[in-house]
Amino acid sequence: MTRTAPGAASAARWGRLYFALQALGGAAWWVGVFTVPAVRAATLGGLEPVPVAAADLPLFVGASALAALGVRWAAAVATVWTLLVAAALALYATVTGEAGWGVLIMAGAAGGSLVALTLVLLGRVPTEWAVRGPFAFRLNGTGRTRGSDVLRTFAQIAVFWGLGLVVVPIVIRMLEQRWAVGLAFPPAALPVGIVLLVLASALGIGSAVVMSTLGEGTPLPSAMPHRLVIAGPYRWVRNPMAVAGIVQGAAIGLILSSWLVVAYAVAGALVWNLVIRPHEEADLARRFGADFARYRAEVRCWLPRLRPVRATPRR
């Protein structure tokens, strides 16, 4: 008989705790649906609650309760059901304009269930899956010129900013309006958002230029630089491009008066910090050893230093 590692056992307990809270939350939600008309309208719209409850109570509330007690297959059932309900409710809300708050609740539950399921089944969250395939860390190819690195960097910026800062926020804002889940923003949100967007974009472009001209590579994981770059914005903060991207996303949210776009930026910050950054910094530690260790000790990830560290001499 194999023994479960203490860390995995602890992680599994956290996963079961989540399912316990989900079961309690689901039960409380159904009580609200049947007793408070406003809850029913906001989360189910015109759907008849009785047939929905007939399926949801055993597959969501019941399965989550069993998962909390350690029944592993129940955790999978609850997660799959939550994903299906979230997708179906999103389609219903998009077609009818109803039940938007129900979509957000179930989308949050779906994300939480996925994380909790990995904790229950694997004893950890397999974050390494996010840095495989085209997102795996690879050094930039040899023989490339500085000019080609700069051009590829700006091509990457055009693609990622176009998708992440234009297409996705516009879609989110359209869904927010269609689902009727928008919140009022003060008039100052627009000018503040514009100022933040300009400053963050300047930081992102400046960081990308420094990385591509001094690092012999690009910011993209699949063409990483050969040199440890401690110059320009990297002298103040360890990940200026990530800081820039997150501030840009929040600024777009302010410009569009969309709290969901702001939440999208915050979620991106959490995913990058908890999922991507540990693997990126582990790769840098393997390649640059003591130099990166000193840099990491001197320069913070998110909060800029008051005084910049000494730049790496160009060789």
Secondary structure, DSSP 8 states (H G I E B T S, - for coil): -----HHHHHHHHHHHHHHHHHHHHHHHHHHHHHH-HHHHHHHHTTS-HHHHHHHHIIIIIIHHHHHHTT-HHHHHHHHHHHHHHHHHHHHHHHHHS--HHHHHHHHHHHHHHHHHHHHHHHSS--GGGGGSGGGS--B--TT--HHHHHHHHHHHHHHHHHIIIIIHHHHHHHHHHHTT------TTHHHHHHHHHHHHHHHHHHHHHHHHHHSSS-SSGGGB-SS---SGGGGT-S-HHHHHHHHHHHHHHHHHT-HHHHHHHHHHHHHIIIIIHHHHHHHHHHHHHHHHHHHHHHS-SSS--SS--------
